[in-house]
Amino acid sequence: MWKLIIAFILFLFSLLTVVKAPTNLLWKAAVAITEFPYIFIFASLLFLILSFKSSNYKVILLIINGITLTLYCLPVIRAYQRSINLQEELALIFPSSEKNHLEQPYSFLKMFSGIHFKKTLPTIIKYKALSEKDLNLDFYSAGNIKAPCVIVIHGGSWSQGDNKQLPDLNHYLASKGYHVAAINYRLSPKYKSPAQVEDTRDALNYLIKYAYELNIDTANFVLLGRSAGGQIALVSAYTFNDPHIKGVVSFYAPADMVWGGRVKVGKLVLNTEKVFNEFLGGTIDQVPEKFKESSALEYVNKNSTPTLIIHGENDAMVSFEHGIHLDKKLSDNAVKHYFLNLPWATHGCDYNINEPSGQLSTYTIERFINSVTSE
């Protein structure tokens, strides 16, 4: 009986590879399942083997464990499928001249060996003084070379998180010849929109001012944001109209705030009404102008910054529809962009740089940055 119970539990968790997580706790489980798939593949394979030796419920166990194993394998299978034409698709829009890239968009073996990169100890720099505290950025230097700079903006529903979030990509980009500035910004509910965009502008101005000391090529900045940070990055790129900014990367960002204000995710996953109240000062019916002001789609035009969109179809926190809406708006305005849609992935899919989503997104980001900063 215990084998049947465990098999059923493993099966229920395997469903998170194909359906959105219904609660916040299960969303965290979905990140683990889809971005560390080999652990769950091994566990389900072990129970499938044990099923052959069972005297009770043998047929049921074989069926359940067989289905479970297949579901746990889906992120790996889909990552491979998504990688097949990725290089060719990217090259048509964002041709890359750099040879020192990841050789493949996705490698099963690198899930275990890692993609390998040198870690850089960041320098903590104060870029803005406030009455209650200073705003800092972590500067990951590419070395004593004049190089483009990627400004990384963290997520956290605009109310939490900091620039220490998911540092592996920062280390990786620095090892490939790009300076990285991971910034902190003012958080809600004390500071509402557009304070966060203003902080991004101040960080950019600081980096331009001290570009000589930091060896930054001021003609080549790229903004990169995750989740709420993606919203900040997109709005900043599309409203600054700054020739210093050559590209923007949006990781699972709420790009269409007007639509998102009316179509919310389940409260057990994220209390979006509370998040919007804290960030914008009310609901969309109470402050519609604030939702419009914070919506990246409202600013897209034919001169908008080249954009890379990365979003998972299984995102339980920020609907995949945001990526679809931004993709369409950019296409309608003939803006150079690429949409890296990941069918199995959920929110925070780049948590592990060596796993399916992490490898594919890193590969794509590296080529995008190289392309836009080489023009």
Secondary structure as UniProt FT lines:
FT   HELIX           2..14
FT   HELIX           15..17
FT   HELIX           24..35
FT   HELIX           37..52
FT   HELIX           58..83
FT   TURN            84..85
FT   HELIX           86..93
FT   HELIX           110..113
FT   STRAND          123..129
FT   STRAND          134..140
FT   STRAND          147..153
FT   TURN            157..159
FT   TURN            163..164
FT   HELIX           168..175
FT   TURN            176..177
FT   STRAND          179..183
FT   TURN            188..190
FT   TURN            193..194
FT   HELIX           195..209
FT   HELIX           211..214
FT   STRAND          216..226
FT   HELIX           228..240
FT   TURN            243..244
FT   STRAND          245..251
FT   HELIX           257..260
FT   TURN            261..262
FT   TURN            267..269
FT   HELIX           272..280
FT   TURN            284..286
FT   HELIX           288..293
FT   HELIX           296..299
FT   TURN            302..303
FT   STRAND          307..312
FT   TURN            313..314
FT   HELIX           321..332
FT   TURN            333..334
FT   STRAND          337..342
FT   TURN            343..344
FT   TURN            347..350
FT   TURN            353..354
FT   HELIX           356..372
FT   TURN            373..374
//
